[in-house]
Amino acid sequence: MTEPLTRTIHWRPDLPLTLTESGSGRIALLLHGGGGPFTVQSIATHLSHTMHVIMPTHPGWNGTERPAWLNTVPDLASVYVQMLKSQGYQDVLVIGSSMGGWIACEMALHDDAHLLTGLAIIDAPGVAIEGQPIRDFYALDARGVAEYSYHDPDRFYIDPATVPPEQAARQRANMATMRVFAGDQMYDPTLLTRLGQIQLPTLVLWGDSDRIVTPAYGRAFAAAIPNARFTIVTDAGHLPHFEQPQATLAALDAFVAHR
């Protein structure tokens, strides 16, 4: 394993991309959700023992630049596919947590050069299921975030009064940027029907206690993608690698070992 290195590439004049890289071997592109890169750092650390992990900071998160034209999930997915091409990467496993899983699916649909060879989706929004709307995350206060996101909310509740002002401002900005990309309802009404075009081996991994996007969403993703398998992580919510790291990482390791 190598120490993480963060660099900025300028493969488009108006779009610098911040990438944090670690490890060596097969490429794993690790895509974070609305909370920012720290939400997938534990996955990056684990996989970097055996893989070359590339973790972008999505444009607009953590103070990074986002050009006005970049404002949808398919746009961002296309950017990442083009980035992989520009860097000469092949045989790429894409792992996406939360909104990152939605981006990963769109990447698979945009991958005309067949750079991707595997897909792992963790508790992702992006599809619509009748009668089970995605929780309005933007409307939740800190207590609501803990209650709906975690199996053990008391363990992960953060009192807003204890959050430094700079960090709180960054969190608000990140949420505003997520709303630009994901919209108010956090789904694309066309995505579910398009998922059948994905031919990659796919792991759909879900916390059984997720009340932001319930396990029914995971089953829908797995049913729609022809070569997908669905795995539940028990006693875990929207970020199963936070609450049940051993089970989550074991499922990822087993998937990688056979891909």
Disulfide bonds with the S-S distance in Angstrom:
none
